[in-house]
């Protein structure tokens, strides 16, 4: 799972934070070697997985993509649901079959909080640096980490879900 920071005016950060490695990466690196799928086919409206980028801009063999998996990426329609004054962190990509995917996290979900370094409380987060710091601090104390996400819907209402990793 990768996260991007959104700033005023719905602008995405140039770098994404890979939650597994805690490394910042470019959009190209985030997608390298993966097959990108349309959100509609991922959500069950179409049984087939549809490659969205097949123009050679991301060069990978089919075998390499199969090893790394399919990836769902943030769509412009999800950004359009955010208020223009929104500042925060959104999920920019999720690999199908990963722990995040199995927990129900999808590209476009808004990360609202992470586990505190100590204890069971969740602390609000609105920057990638804050998320990175929280994860690395928590890993020293405990292998378990909880995240809280908001899912944006057409009616601008949100659902909240805590996910433990």
C-alpha positions in Angstrom: 0.0 0.0 0.0 1.3 3.5 -0.9 0.1 6.8 0.5 0.2 10.3 -0.9 -0.3 13.6 0.7 -3.0 15.9 -0.6 -2.7 19.6 -0.1 -5.0 22.6 -0.6 -6.5 22.6 -4.1 -6.4 18.7 -4.4 -2.8 18.6 -5.4 -1.0 15.3 -4.8 2.5 15.1 -3.4 5.1 14.0 -6.0 6.4 11.2 -3.8 4.4 8.3 -2.3 5.2 6.6 1.0 5.4 2.8 0.6 4.0 1.6 4.0 5.8 -1.8 3.9 9.3 -0.3 3.4 8.8 3.2 4.8 10.6 4.5 1.7 9.4 7.4 -0.4 9.0 6.6 -4.1 8.0 8.3 -7.3 4.8 7.4 -9.1 6.8 5.5 -11.7 8.5 3.4 -9.0 5.2 2.8 -7.3 3.8 1.2 -10.5 7.0 -0.5 -11.7 6.3 -4.1 -12.8 2.7 -4.1 -11.9 -0.5 -4.4 -13.9 -2.9 -1.6 -13.2 -6.6 -2.4 -13.1 -9.7 -0.2 -13.5 -11.5 0.4 -10.2 -14.8 -0.8 -11.6 -13.5 -4.2 -12.5 -11.8 -4.5 -9.1 -15.1 -3.7 -7.3 -16.9 -6.6 -9.1 -18.8 -4.7 -11.8 -16.8 -6.6 -14.4 -15.3 -10.0 -13.8 -12.2 -9.3 -16.0 -9.1 -7.4 -14.9 -8.4 -4.6 -17.3 -4.9 -3.2 -17.9 -5.0 0.5 -17.9 -1.4 1.3 -18.9 -0.1 -0.6 -21.8 1.5 2.1 -23.8 5.1 1.2 -23.1 5.6 4.0 -20.5 6.0 1.3 -17.9 8.0 -1.5 -19.3 7.7 -4.8 -17.6 7.2 -8.4 -18.7 3.9 -10.1 -18.1 5.8 -12.7 -16.0 7.2 -9.9 -13.8 3.8 -8.3 -13.4 2.3 -11.6 -12.4 4.9 -12.0 -9.6 4.3 -8.5 -8.3 0.6 -8.6 -8.7 -2.2 -6.3 -9.9 -2.5 -2.8 -8.4 -5.4 -0.5 -8.0 -4.5 3.2 -8.2 -6.0 6.4 -7.1 -8.5 7.8 -9.6 -9.2 11.5 -10.3 -12.9 10.9 -9.4 -11.8 10.1 -5.9 -9.9 13.3 -5.6 -12.9 15.2 -6.9 -14.9 14.1 -3.8 -12.5 15.8 -1.5 -13.2 19.4 -0.4 -10.9 21.9 -2.0 -9.5 22.8 1.4 -8.6 19.2 2.3 -5.2 18.6 3.7 -4.4 15.0 4.5 -3.2 11.6 3.4 -4.9 9.3 0.9 -4.2 5.8 -0.3 -2.7 6.1 -3.7 -2.3 2.4 -4.5 -3.1 -1.0 -3.1 -1.8 -4.3 -4.4 -4.5 -6.9 -4.9 -4.1 -9.8 -2.4 -2.0 -7.8 0.0 -2.9 -7.5 3.7 -4.2 -4.0 3.1 -6.4 -5.3 0.2 -7.7 -8.2 2.3 -8.6 -5.7 5.1 -10.7 -3.8 2.6 -8.5 -0.7 2.0 -8.8 0.7 -1.5 -7.1 3.5 -3.5 -8.8 6.8 -2.6 -9.4 5.9 1.1 -8.4 8.7 3.4 -6.0 7.8 6.3 -7.2 9.6 9.4 -5.2 8.1 12.3 -2.5 5.6 13.2 -1.6 3.7 16.4 0.1 5.7 19.1 3.7 4.7 19.9 2.5 3.2 23.2 -0.9 2.0 24.2 -4.2 1.5 22.3 -5.0 5.1 21.3 -5.1 6.3 17.7 -3.4 9.6 16.8 -4.7 11.7 13.9 -2.4 12.1 10.9 -2.4 14.5 8.1 1.2 14.3 6.6 3.3 11.5 5.1 6.1 12.4 7.5 3.8 12.0 10.5 2.6 8.6 9.2 6.2 7.4 8.5 7.3 8.6 12.0 4.3 6.8 13.7 5.0 3.5 11.9 8.7 3.5 12.6 8.2 4.4 16.3 5.5 1.8 16.8 7.6 -1.0 15.2 10.2 -0.6 17.9 7.5 -1.2 20.6 5.1 -3.6 18.9 4.7 -5.6 15.7 1.0 -4.6 15.6 -0.2 -1.3 14.0 -3.7 0.0 13.6 -4.8 2.5 11.0 -8.1 4.3 10.7 -9.5 5.1 7.2 -12.4 7.1 5.9 -14.0 6.0 2.6 -15.4 8.8 0.5 -18.7 8.1 -1.1 -20.8 10.0 -3.7 -22.8 11.7 -0.9 -19.6 12.9 0.7 -20.3 10.9 3.8 -17.5 8.7 5.2 -17.2 5.3 6.8 -14.5 4.6 9.3 -12.6 1.3 9.7 -9.7 0.3 11.9 -7.3 -2.1 10.4 -4.6 -4.0 12.3 -1.4 -5.1 10.5 
